[in-house]
Every structure is written in structure tokens, then in C-alpha cells.
Amino acid sequence: MADTALRGMVIRTVDYRDNDRILTLFTAEQGRIDAKARGCRRTTSPLLACTQPFVYGDYQLFYHKNKYIIDQGEVLESFYPLREDVARYAAASLCAAACLEGVQEQQSSPEVFSLLYHCLSYLTYGDVEPGDMAVCFLLRFLSLLGFRPAITHCAGCGRDLRQDAIVRFSVERGGAVCTACSPIGRAADKTALEAMRRILLLEDDQLARVKLKPALRKEVFSCLLPYALEYLPGIRKTADMLLGLESVSLGQS
């Protein structure tokens, strides 16, 4: 039996038996870790507060019979206001679902952790639109995973697209494409592509600057979400929840 101290964020909770809960913790140093919290759903449990969704805290674990068990926990940030706003909660859930699928177990991911922490902080306390934070997170998360979509140059032939009158966005090709490489399909809004390019230039602590008009946000979503689902199919449920609130269609790839 070995003790482990770590600092992380709860990105998934699964109720187990009468009063237990299985948590997925996301840490900067060790990636994803699943751990059982015994009796945490009792109202008198000292683990009740630190085993809620999105909680960021310090945890003391021990390893027993091939499983991590949470022995102690201290809340550093609860992000509680997320639970009071359905749109912000939906955007936060989308970010967590992406991490659940894209972050590997026991693999250091400090850049992804920083991105998640900043996005959840802005969603909780910032003057931001939930859809804007979802766009920022997904675009930058995909880039960190190595799946950055082509934006300024054709994903097919590599030609510079910034002077083209018509540009298409192809999930199969990997992003923006010229009409020669993709002669049919939905044209991409070039303002949306420029917005995506600029978001990728920002630092995590600058994301609150992103203020997309509803029509532009819809255009960005129409390109980005089908692309994200190609690499992160497990986010569909949370994406659908946010899409319903944003009234956006996934469109065609």
C-alpha cells in the first residue's frame, strides 16, 4: 500500500453502490487518474465537498488491490457558480469531456491542464459567453493534441488561401481547403477562419478577450465541432447539450 499526494481537478464522477463514487482526476503532472471515494455521498462525509464535479483540490490517495482510494481531500477551488448557469455548465462539461477522451492516463499534460483551468475560471467568474470559451478550448485543445486544423493554407495542396474568394472546410481533408481540392461542399466563412487563427495566437490568460458575435460564433461552431468530433467522438453528448443552447447545427463536413 503506497500513499500518493496530488493536486488535480475532478473531470468525471460516477456514483457507485450506495454512497461511494468513482472520480476521474486530471492532474498536470500525471494526466488522468481514476480513484474511488468511499462513502463520499453521505452528508456527513469529509470527502463530500472535494468529490463534486469540477472541483480543483489537493488529494491524498493510497493504492490498494490495483486501485487508487481517496483518503483525504482539500478543496482549493470549487467553481461552484458553474452549477447555477446551464449554459456555462454545458460549456464546462464539454471541456471536461474532451480532457477525459484526449488526455492519457499517467501522462504529464501541463499545457492542457492550464488551458482547462483558465477556461473553467473564465466560465465561472468572467464576463464571457459560454460558447466563446467552448470554441477557445476545443480549438486550442485539438492543437495541443497535434490535430490543429488547417486555416490559412489548404489542407490538400498547401496553397495560401488568404486571397481566395471561396474557401471550404473539410473534416476529411483536415481543415480549410481550396476549391480545386474540394470543388463541392459548404463554403467556410473566411471571417470565422480568421477568428480561429487569432484565437490560436492568444495565451491562456488572454482568452477572456474573445468576444464573438452570435452569427460569427455559429459559423465557427459549424466548422469546428464536426472536426472535433472526428478526433473526440466521446464529446458528442456534451456538444449536443451546448448546441441546443446555442441553436447551432453541425452542418456538413
Residue, then its C-alpha position, 0 to 999 in steps of 0.5 A: m500500500a503506497d500513499t500518493a499526494l496530488r493536486g488535480m481537478v475532478i473531470r468525471t464522477v460516477d456514483y457507485r453502490d450506495n454512497d461511494r463514487i468513482l472520480t476521474l482526476f486530471t492532474a498536470e503532472q500525471g494526466r488522468i487518474d481514476a480513484k474511488a471515494r468511499g462513502c463520499r455521498r453521505t452528508t456527513s462525509p469529509l470527502l463530500a465537498c472535494t468529490q463534486p464535479f469540477v472541483y480543483g483540490d489537493y488529494q491524498l490517495f493510497y493504492h490498494k488491490n490495483k486501485y487508487i482510494i481517496d483518503q483525504g481531500e482539500v478543496l482549493e477551488s470549487f467553481y461552484p457558480l458553474r452549477e447555477d448557469v446551464a449554459r456555462y455548465a454545458a460549456a464546462s462539461l464539454c471541456a471536461a469531456a474532451c480532457l477525459e477522451g484526449v488526455q492519457e492516463q499517467q501522462s504529464s499534460p501541463e499545457v492542457f491542464s492550464l488551458l482547462y483551468h483558465c477556461l473553467s475560471y473564465l466560465t465561472y467568474g468572467d464576463v464571457e459567453p459560454g460558447d466563446m470559451a467552448v470554441c477557445f478550448l476545443l480549438r486550442f485543445l485539438s492543437l495541443l493534441g497535434f490535430r490543429p486544423a488547417i486555416t490559412h493554407c489548404a489542407g490538400c495542396g498547401r496553397d495560401l488561401r488568404q486571397d481566395a474568394i471561396v474557401r471550404f472546410s473539410v473534416e476529411r481533408g483536415g481543415a480549410v481547403c481550396t476549391a480545386c481540392s474540394p470543388i463541392g461542399r459548404a463554403a467556410d466563412k473566411t471571417a470565422l477562419e480568421a477568428m480561429r487563427r487569432i484565437l490560436l495566437l492568444e495565451d491562456d490568460q488572454l482568452a477572456r478577450v474573445k468576444l464573438k458575435p452570435a452569427l460569427r460564433k455559429e459559423v465557427f461552431s459549424c466548422l469546428l465541432p464536426y472536426a472535433l468530433e472526428y478526433l473526440p467522438g466521446i464529446r458528442k453528448t456534451a456538444d449536443m447539450l451546448l448546441g441546443l443552447e446555442s441553436v447551432s447545427l453541425g452542418q456538413s463536413 
